[in-house]
Amino acid sequence: MTEETPGFEEKPDVPSGATPDDAEPKAAAPSEEEAAAPAGDTDQTVGLTAQLDQVRTALAERTADLQRLQAEYQNYRRRVERDRVTVKEIAVANLLSELLPVLDDVGRAREHGELVGGFKSVAESLETVVAKLGLQQFGKEGESFDPTIHEALMHSYAPDVTETTCVAILQPGYRIGERTIRPARVAVAEPQPGATPAAAKEEKTDDEESGGTEEV
């Protein structure tokens, strides 16, 4: 029997002429494809980034186009609605303009006490309908003359007015909203040339009654 020396382990046989390092297995060297792989991945990443930038640019352009189209559509809708309202107002104004002579006859009949019976009922119904359509009558005695809504057919002078004043309404005016479809035809009076206005006369009378001007 062979006795084993304690403290020593058996080592594998090493071929003659080989160094101990040759006995250990070495890692295989990377192939050319493996060495070239990182460079290929980088090129692919760059390409994908460029494509992503192009997509983002195209998306931003399409979004801007969509927003512009939406703004144009909203402007178109507002313009169409405004034109529709204008056309409606013109049509109503034209219709009511044709009815003004009838309303004038109704007004004259009322002034002379002839608005009675069935004629009165029809006249009141007509006035109610035109009022619902927005027709408004204007023009009153004593109001200041406004050439934008009044048409002066008669002119005179009066000592009791301080400005050009409507002293008689010959034919009432009519409007729809802010649109005047017929001015009020009136008789106007102006202050008498060289005459002292009534207000000034009253002030002068008050001064005389109080004893005149006090001396300093």
C-alpha positions as CSV (number, residue, x, y, z in Angstrom):
1,M,0.0,0.0,0.0
2,T,1.1,3.5,-0.8
3,E,0.9,6.0,1.9
4,E,-0.4,9.5,1.0
5,T,1.6,12.3,2.3
6,P,-0.6,14.5,4.3
7,G,-1.0,18.2,3.1
8,F,-0.5,17.5,-0.5
9,E,-3.2,17.3,-3.2
10,E,-3.0,15.6,-6.4
11,K,-2.7,17.9,-9.4
12,P,-3.8,17.0,-12.9
13,D,-1.2,15.8,-15.2
14,V,0.3,18.7,-17.2
15,P,1.6,17.8,-20.7
16,S,5.2,18.1,-21.2
17,G,6.4,21.5,-22.5
18,A,3.2,23.3,-21.4
19,T,3.2,26.1,-18.9
20,P,0.8,26.1,-16.0
21,D,-1.1,29.0,-17.6
22,D,-1.8,27.0,-20.6
23,A,-3.5,24.5,-18.5
24,E,-6.3,27.0,-17.5
25,P,-9.1,27.5,-20.0
26,K,-9.2,30.9,-21.8
27,A,-12.3,32.9,-22.7
28,A,-13.1,32.8,-26.4
29,A,-12.3,36.1,-28.3
30,P,-15.4,38.0,-29.6
31,S,-16.2,37.5,-33.2
32,E,-16.3,40.4,-35.7
33,E,-20.1,40.5,-35.7
34,E,-20.2,40.8,-31.9
35,A,-17.5,43.6,-32.0
36,A,-19.5,45.5,-34.6
37,A,-22.8,45.2,-32.7
38,P,-22.5,48.3,-30.4
39,A,-21.8,50.5,-33.4
40,G,-24.8,49.2,-35.2
41,D,-27.1,49.8,-32.2
42,T,-25.9,53.4,-32.0
43,D,-26.7,54.0,-35.7
44,Q,-30.1,52.5,-35.3
45,T,-30.8,54.7,-32.2
46,V,-29.8,57.8,-34.1
47,G,-32.0,56.9,-37.0
48,L,-35.0,56.3,-34.7
49,T,-34.4,59.6,-32.9
50,A,-34.4,61.4,-36.3
51,Q,-37.6,59.7,-37.3
52,L,-39.2,60.6,-34.0
53,D,-38.2,64.3,-34.5
54,Q,-39.8,64.2,-37.9
55,V,-43.0,62.7,-36.5
56,R,-43.1,65.4,-33.8
57,T,-42.6,68.2,-36.3
58,A,-45.3,66.8,-38.6
59,L,-47.7,66.5,-35.6
60,A,-47.1,70.1,-34.6
61,E,-47.8,71.2,-38.1
62,R,-51.0,69.2,-38.3
63,T,-52.1,70.5,-34.9
64,A,-51.5,74.1,-36.0
65,D,-53.5,73.5,-39.2
66,L,-56.3,72.0,-37.2
67,Q,-56.4,75.0,-34.8
68,R,-56.4,77.4,-37.8
69,L,-59.3,75.5,-39.4
70,Q,-61.3,75.6,-36.2
71,A,-60.7,79.3,-35.8
72,E,-61.8,79.9,-39.4
73,Y,-64.9,77.8,-38.9
74,Q,-65.9,79.6,-35.8
75,N,-65.5,83.0,-37.6
76,Y,-67.6,81.6,-40.5
77,R,-70.3,80.5,-38.1
78,R,-70.4,83.9,-36.4
79,R,-70.4,85.7,-39.7
80,V,-73.3,83.5,-41.0
81,E,-75.3,84.1,-37.8
82,R,-74.7,87.9,-38.0
83,D,-75.7,87.9,-41.7
84,R,-78.8,85.9,-40.9
85,V,-79.9,88.3,-38.1
86,T,-79.2,91.3,-40.4
87,V,-81.3,89.8,-43.3
88,K,-84.1,89.0,-40.8
89,E,-84.1,92.6,-39.5
90,I,-84.1,94.0,-43.0
91,A,-87.0,91.8,-44.1
92,V,-89.0,92.7,-41.0
93,A,-88.2,96.4,-41.5
94,N,-89.4,96.3,-45.1
95,L,-92.6,94.6,-44.1
96,L,-93.4,97.0,-41.3
97,S,-92.5,100.0,-43.5
98,E,-95.4,98.9,-45.8
99,L,-97.7,98.9,-42.7
100,L,-96.8,102.4,-41.5
101,P,-99.5,104.2,-43.6
102,V,-102.1,101.8,-42.0
103,L,-100.8,102.7,-38.6
104,D,-101.0,106.4,-39.4
105,D,-104.7,105.9,-40.4
106,V,-105.3,104.1,-37.1
107,G,-103.7,107.0,-35.2
108,R,-105.7,109.6,-36.9
109,A,-108.9,107.6,-36.3
110,R,-108.1,107.4,-32.6
111,E,-107.5,111.2,-32.5
112,H,-110.9,111.9,-34.0
113,G,-112.7,109.3,-31.9
114,E,-113.5,107.1,-34.8
115,L,-111.7,104.0,-33.5
116,V,-114.8,102.1,-32.3
117,G,-116.4,98.7,-32.8
118,G,-114.8,96.0,-34.9
119,F,-112.4,98.5,-36.4
120,K,-111.0,99.2,-32.9
121,S,-110.4,95.5,-32.2
122,V,-108.6,95.0,-35.6
123,A,-106.5,98.1,-35.0
124,E,-105.5,97.0,-31.6
125,S,-104.6,93.5,-32.8
126,L,-102.4,95.1,-35.6
127,E,-100.6,97.3,-33.1
128,T,-100.0,94.3,-30.8
129,V,-98.5,92.2,-33.7
130,V,-96.2,95.0,-34.9
131,A,-95.0,95.6,-31.3
132,K,-94.1,91.9,-31.0
133,L,-92.0,92.3,-34.2
134,G,-90.0,95.1,-32.4
135,L,-91.7,98.2,-33.9
136,Q,-91.5,101.2,-31.5
137,Q,-93.1,104.5,-32.0
138,F,-91.3,107.7,-30.9
139,G,-91.8,111.5,-31.1
140,K,-93.3,113.7,-28.4
141,E,-94.2,117.3,-28.1
142,G,-91.7,119.3,-26.0
143,E,-88.6,117.2,-26.7
144,S,-85.5,118.6,-28.2
145,F,-85.1,118.5,-31.9
146,D,-82.7,115.8,-33.1
147,P,-82.0,115.9,-36.8
148,T,-81.0,112.2,-36.7
149,I,-84.5,111.1,-35.7
150,H,-86.7,114.1,-36.5
151,E,-87.7,115.6,-39.8
152,A,-88.8,119.3,-39.5
153,L,-91.7,120.1,-41.8
154,M,-92.7,123.4,-40.1
155,H,-90.5,126.1,-38.5
156,S,-91.4,129.0,-36.2
157,Y,-90.1,131.1,-33.4
158,A,-91.3,131.1,-29.8
159,P,-90.3,133.3,-26.8
160,D,-90.8,130.4,-24.3
161,V,-88.2,128.0,-25.7
162,T,-84.4,128.0,-25.0
163,E,-83.5,125.6,-27.8
164,T,-84.9,124.1,-31.0
165,T,-87.9,122.2,-29.7
166,C,-90.5,119.9,-31.3
167,V,-93.8,121.8,-30.6
168,A,-96.1,119.5,-32.7
169,I,-95.8,115.9,-34.0
170,L,-97.2,115.8,-37.5
171,Q,-96.4,112.1,-38.0
172,P,-94.8,109.8,-35.4
173,G,-91.5,108.1,-36.1
174,Y,-90.9,104.4,-35.9
175,R,-87.8,102.3,-35.1
176,I,-86.8,98.7,-34.7
177,G,-84.1,98.4,-32.1
178,E,-81.5,101.0,-33.0
179,R,-82.7,101.1,-36.7
180,T,-84.9,104.1,-37.6
181,I,-87.3,103.1,-40.3
182,R,-89.0,106.5,-40.4
183,P,-88.1,109.7,-38.7
184,A,-90.7,111.6,-36.7
185,R,-92.1,114.5,-38.8
186,V,-92.5,117.5,-36.6
187,A,-93.0,121.2,-36.3
188,V,-90.2,123.0,-34.5
189,A,-89.8,126.3,-32.8
190,E,-86.6,128.2,-32.1
191,P,-86.0,131.0,-29.6
192,Q,-87.0,134.4,-30.8
193,P,-83.9,136.2,-32.2
194,G,-82.8,138.9,-29.8
195,A,-85.4,137.8,-27.2
196,T,-84.3,137.1,-23.6
197,P,-84.8,133.4,-22.8
198,A,-87.6,132.7,-20.3
199,A,-85.1,131.3,-17.7
200,A,-83.0,134.5,-18.0
201,K,-86.2,136.6,-17.5
202,E,-87.1,134.7,-14.4
203,E,-83.6,135.2,-12.9
204,K,-83.8,138.9,-13.8
205,T,-87.2,139.2,-12.1
206,D,-85.9,137.5,-9.0
207,D,-83.0,139.9,-8.8
208,E,-85.4,142.9,-9.2
209,E,-87.6,141.6,-6.4
210,S,-84.7,141.1,-4.1
211,G,-83.7,144.8,-4.4
212,G,-81.2,144.6,-7.2
213,T,-77.4,144.2,-6.9
214,E,-75.9,145.1,-3.6
215,E,-73.2,147.7,-3.7
216,V,-69.8,146.8,-2.2
